[in-house]
């Protein structure tokens, strides 16, 4: 039963802003890492799969599939983006557990 005055303070807004920055940087990092891997592979990886590596399950995978199908109707990357999405979720759980074990 929190009121708006208690919720909308500087600390809450900073947490939301840091979360937004983390999502943006994670998406950019995933795309750039896939492009970096493509420099060394014969079989190329679709860089859009890197954008699905964030832990926003399953929404980011759906967004990647939608964008891929808009670019090419025959492009079906949902299976691959769900795989990257699940690995991002697992990495987030492990990172959260490590942070909790460090502070507790």
Secondary structure by P-SEA (a helix, b strand, c coil): cccccccccaaaaaaaaaaaaaaaaaaaaaaaaaaaaaacccccccccccccccccccaaaaaaaaaaaaacccccaaaaaaaaaaaaaaaaaaaaaaaaaaac
